[in-house]
């Protein structure tokens, strides 16, 4: 389910896991909260939070927050990479000033509306925070309005030099650079540095310097321009008049990057949908899951011409975002969000942008959130404030504790730390305070969808620095309207539950039921709970690094009871209220209520169940659950003289028992860190299998917008890998002019292999790079009769063919099959114990490598072979062997004579034709290369013409029963 996850304080009761909106588009992007180069007497917000760290000493002194677990309210904690505590940093007075330092009059007007914005603290999610940090912008850099640098490419005063270029002065596009920097910040871009993604994309020839500053100004301007009207398609030509000609290359770079990565021109506006070509012309992609991540990726890939197929196990799209229409008599109805429900922070939230494109209004969740005691009476405001202050103080103590513990805090739970410092409420007089304190603990468990006893003390709030600014909102009519718009015209196959994903160098196979879907790449967007369960088999198995990350991260639970009443009896002046429990083990049971009457179209009330109570709720009967909720409501409202009617319809969620989710959303469990989100996001299989979803973003985990952003992120990654392969293919498509010559060279090279073990031989380049290319050859020299013993009776046709081959070739005939791999993989294969059978298993199941015939190696292998030959040619001349090697005849000059036999590719199918001895039956394709004879042919051996006739007869029969190919 995907709620908001938050530690919001009381007045904004959805702070976090319900639906936080994104500050940035990609979880992998380093985010700097510093908008522009800072003066010496101010600190960036990342530094204020104790997370600032110099990653690169660029000319602009760019700072980026590290992936450490500190919260904004507390002192720093161990950083993710080093696991060592960082010194706490205080907010200097200069940065607290209500106005920018020395602002120019011209920029003041642009500064006012966006001069400062609130930074949410995620302590609690059921209630908004009472106080928020206000971020002030530092002054503009030289070259922007108010500075002495010249604009639009004109020389600075006093500088009579010739026309400048983009590298020797800062351009001025307009006088709104500060506001544009803030807008770019909401999209996840630091104002004074490049993201890692931009650097990898090569947006500027050299990192740092004036050219980078100009690029950033152009990038920010493009983003701001699109945000003015997100229903338009922004073109490059729109900026031709405002961007100096000497910066044309930077404009091209910024525009191409923003469009290709989905920062602009995304969504469901008509002009954007028109960009999707009628017929796909590029690679085929299989997307597993039609949640927000899968839909975002599908639309982006379709727009760039990819052929997309989405496989969804449910009968609907949306995944853990589910809006159910509830109905009663007299045309009474309401839209109930049973999964993700709150858009948390609308500044830059891509789902907020989609809502704008659709024209759907948003409702700000109001701050008012009264709490009620066990007996139904309101909690005393003074006691409420006292306990809330004590609770915040407790969290601060826990933060200082983890700082002092260093890396040891990774193995300690947040719950144990809180129990160490929690106040003792002993007498009955303090019972109300104890119940109130437990309510805050329940709210914290709701924010993380996890038990406090399982949350990591070190990293439970590692994503706090990326919380979005802006209001938290409900969408009128429910979030299902977003899902419906995103799923429009996307090819989705419903009720296709995937159980196997096979990936390798030549593509992917995704199996759902008895159907097999093939493509060039696959994107897996299933929830973390499904990955943890192992219900999807990956062939080859996922890397151990990813398996460990899946195991370490936590996946929690949140449930709901949705009730449609005949009328609103709880009042329309609030959106949330809470209820206390006197039993600590039930503190999360119906502890918070959401009123959707203003947005759902009817009198809808939803009760939340968090923490330990959420797990017990899975086995509670719906009747008992509704009865308990009604008892709470009657205890609150009937003493006020308000009658509580029976609901006309109720729905209870069971996200933990749903086999397609097995939980609600992710959290950082004991032993895990934010790094594990990055690990889950890593692609495998050399750019064939990708992963997206809320559990693959360390910045916005457990949020709807986080899932959406990961879909855009992975779509861009898939396009990048597809383009890289296409480029490599063009380079490699220089076919050998003499195929027989290449085969002869390969045979010569394997006379002196670099590695030899069992039936395996390897040749590779003699350099220190473990990723350098290598050629593996497997030799079968046992009698052919043994090879046929393993054939099943239902495979008689192939058996007969092989028997014909056996009758034609002598018992010592060798068969060679090959593959291309890296030097490191070859060395690992040598160390595999268990003989050739285990080595074959390692090749096919662990490495996902298929064995092919000589011609099946392709042009890429030809270049490796040529490189190895050239390298060996530089060594001392190889001595001519005095002994005749197996499979080679030596003439008077020592040149080898070989009889080349045609190659047949036999595509093995499960339950179909037999495989070669030792090969795993699951290998989808194996090309058999029937190689050279080992001895001189006896006189009875047929001549060339007779041999050709035998070959033709066998080939004809092979073509009729199996697939024949030379590649």
HUMO-V689627 format. One record per helix or strand of 2 or more residues. SS is the DSSP state (a for helix, b for strand). FROM is the first residue (numbers start at 1). TO is the last residue. If there is no record, write none. Layout:
SS/FROM/TO + SS/FROM/TO
This chain:
a/45/48 + b/52/53 + b/64/65 + a/93/96 + a/105/112 + b/116/119 + b/133/136 + a/177/186 + a/196/201 + a/210/228 + a/236/239 + a/245/260 + a/270/273 + b/284/288 + a/292/303 + b/307/311 + b/323/327 + b/333/337 + b/343/344 + a/350/358 + b/362/364 + b/369/372 + a/381/411 + a/414/421 + a/428/448 + a/452/454 + b/455/456 + a/464/466 + b/472/475 + a/480/487 + b/492/493 + b/498/504 + b/507/512 + b/515/519 + b/521/524 + a/528/533 + b/537/539 + a/544/552 + b/554/555 + b/559/564 + b/576/579 + a/584/586 + b/589/595 + b/604/609 + a/611/617 + a/622/640 + b/649/652 + a/655/657 + b/666/667 + a/675/681 + b/689/691 + a/694/696 + a/704/732 + a/739/752 + b/755/757 + b/760/764 + b/773/780 + a/784/789 + a/793/808 + b/815/822 + a/823/830 + a/835/846 + a/855/874 + b/889/890 + b/896/897 + b/904/906 + b/926/930 + a/944/961
